Amino acid sequence: MRGEATVLHADLDAFYASVEQRDAPELRGRPVIVGGGVVLAASYEAKARGVRTAMGGRQARDLCPEAVVVPPRMEAYSEASRAVFAIFRDTTPFVEGLSIDEAFLEVGGLRRIAGTPEQIAVRLRERVRAEVGLAISVGIARTKFLAKVASAVGKPDGLLMVDPERESAFLLPLPVERLWGVGAVTAEKLHRLGIRTVGQLAELEAATAERLLGRATGAHLHALARLRDPRPVAATRRRGSIGSQRALGTRPRSPEELDLILTQIVDRLARRLRDGERGCRTVVLRLRYGDFTRATRSRTLRSATDRTAVLLGIARELLVGAHPEIAERGITLIGVSLSQLARADRLQPELPIDWGDRARLDTVLDAVHDRFGTASIERAAQLGRESGWTPPMLPEHE
């Protein structure tokens, strides 16, 4: 691993809401909620009142009646993201985007031409503020994980450097929720075991952590707690998976509504596969129930495909299998991830499974959309229906 702190994690603060406040001066200093039915983003003023992303709009307004609710403007967020990433790439050639509002930057080796990592980070923040009009928090550390934790601790609008000699003093007292990969379910499991800080997890033997949390998860989290993270900043790696999700609020959803939402998600993902001349082998359905626990279901094909009929058929089967749990516990989020991506010249041209007339219709839609665009034809079931918001995505790296 690196001997000095040369990894920057740069993360725009409350991105969507900050863009709204930037473009409408009358919103500055006021609580802002982006999205009506479900909260897509909240300003720090709204977060201080308990408003959180993916919260139902009614609950958010109850918590913060004076909040200004604005509709999302995805093109404005995409434009701001492109401007910020241009600054990242002007800072160093080694940029690994995580999402449209955050990235890792490797600045080792730039000392003679650009100064120390801290000096580089100071100029980066100044440029983002001056040229894009947004606040950005930056963490600096030897590893990607520590840099990400440092930027989160430094928020909002902060700069925090973790010197190698004080890594343990910085990380070990933090709550286990700060570990990359600890969600609500894992945190609850650790809390039941009396483990509330990173240091308490680090004190366990690796085999004990694996036994308590599962082999893969336990090994990953134990390594992070012991300050082991040798992953480099991967500037040219192509995305290994793509995904999309939709927050649903808390009202009950019928199987027909869920099928429509699932279809909209898979339609968009399949088009992205074909636009990038790629296919996938594994379909993963991600659910968050009404009690906010999460579940995943997946299926892997023998050959990669980019056909909507195949991907949607698999996703539907996975969702049908989850209907009993959904009926009992409710559902607040549905998402799909496509992984094990492959190049177009390795795809399976035939449908491996016949799902009947619906699959044949999906195949026709693929052909029409690919030739004439997505506005040329639409599913009858989706006419007049809310399609949900499609968040802007990072461009694919070649």
Beta strands, then each sheet from edge to edge (+ up, - down):
strand 1: 7-12
strand 2: 32-34
strand 3: 41-42
strand 4: 68-70
strand 5: 95-99
strand 6: 102-106
strand 7: 136-141
strand 8: 159-161
strand 9: 241-247
strand 10: 278-289
strand 11: 294-305
strand 12: 331-343
sheet 1: 5+ 6- 1+ 7- 8-
sheet 2: 3+ 2- 4-
sheet 3: 9+ 12- 10+ 11-
end
